[in-house]
Amino acid sequence: MEKSAKLDEPKVPPRHPDEYRSRLRGIIARIDSELPDTPSLQAAWRELGNALSLGPEPETRSCPTCTAIVMRDATRCGHCWTSLTKAAPDGA
């Protein structure tokens, strides 16, 4: 019986901590830009967007060791467990 992956092979780092929600934000933005100027349709679309409660895109950064995407304020990488230094303030 053949194994699909060896134990010593590195795993692919996640592209984003919440990739599904990020994709939904992109889909909503595209539809929003192409939505016809119909007040009732726009109101229903806003209501759907609010019901999904996606919020703003989270701030992220790459782990310097394994390049996995981690939350900006993370103190440890969730993929390789490297201790992370505090992120620089915005605009620095």
N, C-alpha and C positions, 0 to 999 in steps of 0.2 A: 504494500500500500504506500502510495506516494504522499508526502506531506506538501501542503500548499505553500507554506512559508517556514523557513528555518527560524529557530528561536533566537539565533544570534544576528539575524537581519534587522537593521533599524526600521522602526515604524515610520511612516510618513507623518510629519507633524501636522496638526490640524491647521486649516487655513484661517479659521476664525473661530473664536469661542462660541459664537451663536450664529453660525452660518445661515441657518434656516430663516431666522428673523431678519438677518441682513438682506437675504434674497427677497423676502416679502417687502421690505422697505423699498428696494429698487423697483419691484413690480408696481407697487402703489405709486411711486413717483412717475413712472412711465405712463401709466394709465391716467393719472392726474393731469399730466401735460397734454394728453390727447382727448380728454373728456369734452364733449360738446357743451356749449353754453346753455344748458337746460337746468334752471334752478332746482327742480325737484330731483333730477338725477345727481346733480352736484351735492345736494343735501344728503341724499341716501349714501353717496360715496363717502362723504365726510363721516357720516354715522358709522359706516363699516370700518373706516380707518380708525376711528376712536374706539370701537368695540375690540379691535385687535390689540390695542394698547401696546404698540411696538415701541413707542418712545424714541428718543434720538439714538443714532448709531453710537455704540460704546467706543470710548477712546482705547486704542490698543497700541502695542509695540511688539517688536520681535525679540525673542530670547537671543542673547548674543552667543550662546553655546550651540543650540540646536535649531535656531531660526523659527521655532513655533511661534504662533501669534498668541500673545497673552494680554490680559487687561493692563491698561497703562499703570495702574496703581499696585499691580501684583508685586509681591516680595519674593515669590518663588515660582519657577516655571512648572506648570502642571504636566508637562511632557517629560522633561529630563530632571526635574527637581533642583535645578541650579538656583542658588540664592541670587536674587536680582537686586541691583542698586535702585535707589529711589529715582523715579523718572524726573527729568528736568522740567521745570515749570513751563507753561505755554509761553511762546515768544522768546525763550532763552536759547 
